[in-house]
Amino acid sequence: MTEPHFTPLSEASRRALIAVRDSAYAPYSRHPVGALLITESGRHYLGCNVESANFKGLCAEAGAIGAMIAQGEREIVTLYVIGPGHHLCTPCGDCRQRIREFATPATVIVVLDGDGNSLKHYTMEQLLPDSFGPENLPPS
């Protein structure tokens, strides 16, 4: 399998990603997360996690995907995820499935450290192997 190819973040995008992570509402986990996705059109969509007292929150990736969908776009080219530290902050299982819905085999998911430096990157197949998607459903 070939390594996924992605363009490193611009300084402006890195700063925006850190800022959106720092805007997260994470009073319960104290684990703020930010996401930036780039679509086929080249547009950028940001999201951050938003927790609630019932412990059912919104993940950063889900927020960015929601913003993308609200603008009529449907294809993720690159997704960047940033947590608060220097460890991997990979998408949760629910978000892996959400990303899968709008990914292509060429989509790249990049996990950054707390300063916005790349730690690891994945293709969708590497992040969620043998995944279930729209093509697995019977025709309507």
N, C-alpha and C positions, 0 to 999 in steps of 0.2 A: 504494500500500500504506500502510495506517495504521501509525503508530508503536506498538510494543507498550507496554502499560500495566503498571506494577508499583508496588507500595507500597515506598517506601524502607525500608531496614533500621531496626529499632529499635536503640537504643544497646546493649541487652543482646545482641541478635543479632549486631551488629557486633563486640562484644567476644568473643563465643563463636567467631565465624568467625576472628578474628585468633588467638585461643588455639589453635584446632584447626590452623590453618596453622603456628603456631609449634611444634606437637607433631609435625609431619611428620618422617618419617625419610628424609632426603635427603642422605646423606653423599657420594654420588657426583656428583650434579648440583649440589648446594648451591642448589637451587631449590625451596624448600618451597611447597606449594600447599594451600589449604583450599577446601572446598565446603560449602555449606549449601543443601539443597533443602527446599522447602515443598510439601506434598502437598494434594490436594483436601480432606482432612479438617482441614487447618491444622497438622498435625504437622510438626516440623522434624527433619531428619536431617543430621548432620555427617559429613564424611570428610576425610582428608588423604592425601597421597601417601606411599607406603611403597616404598622402593627396596630392591633386593637386589644382591649382588655379581655376579650374572650379567646385570645391567642389564635385567632384566625386572621391572618394578615394578607397583605398583597405583596408579592415578591417584586423586586426591581425589574426582572426580566418581563414579568407579566404586565407591569406598568408601561414599559417601553413598547411591548407588543400591542397593548391596547391603544396607545397613541398612534402607532403605525396603522392599525386597522381603522381607527377613526378618521384618518386622512385618506383612506381608500387604497392603501398599499397592502401587498400580500406576500412579498418575498424578502427574506432576510439574506443579505450577502455576508455581512460580518456582524458579530455580536461580541461586545466587550463587557466583562463583568469585573467589578472591583469591590473588594471587601475592605475591612479596616486594618488588616495586618499584612504580614509578609508570608502568609500561608495561602494555599489554594482555597479559593471560595468559588467552587464550581456550582452550577445551577442544580437546584433540588430536583427530585424526580418529577414532580408536577411540571416544573418549568422545562425540563428536558422534553417532555411530551408537548408542551406548548410551542417550544422552539421548533420541534420536529414538524409541526403542522404547517409552518411557513418557511421551512428550510429546503434547500436543494442539496444534492450530493456535494456541491462546491461551497456550501456555507461553511464559514469558519467561526468557531467560538473561541475567544481569547480570554484567558483568565489572567488578571493583573494583580500585582501586589498593591499594598496600600498607597504607594507613591505613583502608581500608574505604569509600572514597568511590567512587561510581559513575563509571566511565569511559565505558562503552558498554553498550547493551542490544540484544538480538536476539530476534526470533521464531525458531522452529525453521526456518522456510522461509528466513530470512536466514542462519542459521548453517549450514544444510545443504540448499541448494536441490536440488530434484528428487531427493529422497532415496528410498532403498529401504526399505520397511517391511513389516510383516505383511500388509498389503493387497495387496502385490505377489506374494505366494506363491499358488500354486493352492489351491483349497479342498481340505481333507483328506477 
